[in-house]
Amino acid sequence: MNKKAALLAVLFVLAGALVFPQGENLTVKVAVIGPGDELYFWWGHIALVIEDSRTGRSYFYDYGIFDFRGDNFFYNFAMGRLWYSCGASSSRSNYDFFRKTNRGVKIFTLDLLPETRQKIKNFVDTNTLPENKNYFYHHFRDNCSTRIRDIIDLATDGQFKKQFENEESRFTLRQQVRRHTWFSPAADWFLNFLMGQVIDKKITVWEDMFLPSEVGKRIDDFYYNDINGELKKLVSSSETILIIEGRPLPLETPRGQWPFPLILGLVLSAIFGAFFFMQYKNIKAGRVLAGIGMSVCGLFFGLLGVMLYFLVFFSNHDYTYQNLNIIYCTPLLLVSFVFGLCYSFARKKEKLLKYGFLSRFVWLITLAGIILSMLLKVLPWFYHDNFAGQILMLPLALVFAFQPNGLKEFCDKYCVCAKRFFIKEN
């Protein structure tokens, strides 16, 4: 009985092979998924979908899998060592998840010869093996989108890359990022403040495809020669199976970032300036509020400076390197947090002047750093699209450095010292 069952199974497989030549039973698709609620989903997602008519199953090959519960996940994330993996799961379960989380899905069916479809299936199945599934993720060079891009290049024998690797993009990496963060001004400012000038360089359309939407756009208009030399359109059909409702969509062109931080900087500097004016008019609450204002700003920008210095000098987040913001947003600002509190609650005039001098000096250094960073980026070697950071801190630094209370004493003391120094030197 067992021999008969085994013989029938072998005959069934052989019959299937005759009915379905290698790869004939496969359909290869690309699923481009729209943005989600979580920050790491703002740029969308992408996956390869392979349907097998012989088994009636559809598999969703996902190269963007990570687990917050993994070993040392947050430590590795902070250090820039992001381990992602790829895996295959049911397409239907994934579509159900995207439907529940209000994410759009567009499916592109690829026109590939059966042997190419089988080649792609073998390739992704090998990728998902336990010994191969993990990879070192990079936001721009190696992510879920670039992996699908590379598979498409494999399917077209290198023709996909050849067409786009030398075609100049309309945008820089920073501009591509900002097309997807525009709806949250605070997050938009924060993320871009941390990223350095390395993402402000010219890139190619091939590099653009770190974004899932860019892959979808490029494959939809792509023609290639198959292994028989026949010119054909890569995408035979496309279908939007889930439509986004009530979610901000990426912009076609990134907006200027500077208005929001400029307005915020001017408003805050006006408020803090009013506190100093109250102090000038001998209103006690003015001094307390002014000191607290210096303290809060020192704490915020000082912690931001600590994060910035850590990313630039101690992490593997290479897109934060070459960041001119480290010239003016430094950990030194943390001492202004202490000086500001001492200024608020100083009872004697000598201590008030002392802590006022010290805090003013810190903000003068910050002001000098802002001006220096503005001058440096005029040079092509130092260009950095960081005006939004400079324009937020500039009015604050001006107010804290040149607030009227104790300014005369400060100038008298340090100008006289400087004058004596230069006279002595001469």
BELCORRA-V783594 format. One record per residue. RES is the residue in one small letter. SS is DSSP state (helix for helix, strand for strand, loop for the rest). Layout:
BEGIN
res: [RES/RES]
ss: [SS/SS]
END
This chain:
BEGIN
res: [m/n/k/k/a/a/l/l/a/v/l/f/v/l/a/g/a/l/v/f/p/q/g/e/n/l/t/v/k/v/a/v/i/g/p/g/d/e/l/y/f/w/w/g/h/i/a/l/v/i/e/d/s/r/t/g/r/s/y/f/y/d/y/g/i/f/d/f/r/g/d/n/f/f/y/n/f/a/m/g/r/l/w/y/s/c/g/a/s/s/s/r/s/n/y/d/f/f/r/k/t/n/r/g/v/k/i/f/t/l/d/l/l/p/e/t/r/q/k/i/k/n/f/v/d/t/n/t/l/p/e/n/k/n/y/f/y/h/h/f/r/d/n/c/s/t/r/i/r/d/i/i/d/l/a/t/d/g/q/f/k/k/q/f/e/n/e/e/s/r/f/t/l/r/q/q/v/r/r/h/t/w/f/s/p/a/a/d/w/f/l/n/f/l/m/g/q/v/i/d/k/k/i/t/v/w/e/d/m/f/l/p/s/e/v/g/k/r/i/d/d/f/y/y/n/d/i/n/g/e/l/k/k/l/v/s/s/s/e/t/i/l/i/i/e/g/r/p/l/p/l/e/t/p/r/g/q/w/p/f/p/l/i/l/g/l/v/l/s/a/i/f/g/a/f/f/f/m/q/y/k/n/i/k/a/g/r/v/l/a/g/i/g/m/s/v/c/g/l/f/f/g/l/l/g/v/m/l/y/f/l/v/f/f/s/n/h/d/y/t/y/q/n/l/n/i/i/y/c/t/p/l/l/l/v/s/f/v/f/g/l/c/y/s/f/a/r/k/k/e/k/l/l/k/y/g/f/l/s/r/f/v/w/l/i/t/l/a/g/i/i/l/s/m/l/l/k/v/l/p/w/f/y/h/d/n/f/a/g/q/i/l/m/l/p/l/a/l/v/f/a/f/q/p/n/g/l/k/e/f/c/d/k/y/c/v/c/a/k/r/f/f/i/k/e/n]
ss: [loop/helix/helix/helix/helix/helix/helix/helix/helix/helix/helix/helix/helix/helix/helix/helix/helix/helix/helix/loop/loop/loop/loop/loop/loop/strand/strand/strand/strand/strand/strand/strand/strand/loop/loop/loop/loop/loop/helix/helix/helix/loop/loop/loop/strand/strand/strand/strand/strand/strand/strand/strand/loop/loop/loop/loop/strand/strand/strand/strand/strand/strand/strand/strand/strand/loop/loop/loop/loop/loop/loop/loop/helix/helix/helix/helix/helix/helix/helix/loop/loop/strand/strand/strand/strand/strand/strand/strand/strand/strand/helix/helix/helix/helix/helix/helix/helix/helix/helix/helix/loop/loop/loop/loop/strand/strand/strand/strand/strand/strand/loop/loop/loop/helix/helix/helix/helix/helix/helix/helix/helix/helix/helix/helix/helix/helix/helix/loop/loop/loop/loop/loop/loop/strand/strand/strand/strand/strand/loop/loop/loop/strand/loop/helix/helix/helix/helix/helix/helix/helix/helix/helix/helix/helix/helix/loop/loop/loop/helix/helix/helix/helix/helix/helix/loop/loop/loop/strand/strand/strand/strand/strand/helix/helix/helix/helix/helix/helix/loop/loop/loop/loop/loop/loop/helix/helix/helix/helix/helix/helix/helix/helix/helix/helix/loop/loop/helix/helix/helix/loop/loop/strand/strand/strand/helix/helix/helix/helix/loop/loop/loop/helix/helix/helix/helix/helix/helix/helix/helix/helix/loop/loop/strand/strand/strand/loop/loop/loop/loop/loop/strand/strand/strand/loop/strand/strand/strand/strand/strand/strand/strand/strand/loop/loop/loop/loop/loop/loop/loop/loop/loop/loop/loop/loop/loop/loop/loop/helix/helix/helix/helix/helix/helix/helix/helix/helix/helix/helix/helix/helix/helix/helix/helix/helix/helix/helix/helix/helix/helix/helix/loop/loop/loop/helix/helix/helix/helix/helix/helix/helix/helix/helix/helix/helix/helix/helix/helix/helix/helix/helix/helix/helix/helix/helix/helix/helix/helix/helix/helix/helix/helix/helix/helix/helix/loop/loop/loop/helix/helix/helix/loop/loop/loop/helix/helix/helix/helix/loop/loop/loop/helix/helix/helix/helix/helix/helix/helix/helix/helix/helix/helix/helix/helix/helix/helix/loop/loop/loop/helix/helix/helix/helix/helix/helix/helix/helix/helix/helix/helix/helix/helix/helix/helix/helix/helix/helix/helix/helix/helix/helix/helix/helix/helix/helix/helix/helix/loop/loop/loop/helix/helix/helix/loop/loop/loop/loop/helix/helix/helix/helix/helix/helix/helix/helix/helix/helix/helix/helix/helix/helix/helix/helix/loop/loop/loop/loop/helix/helix/helix/helix/helix/helix/helix/helix/helix/helix/helix/helix/helix/helix/helix/helix/helix/helix/helix/loop]
END
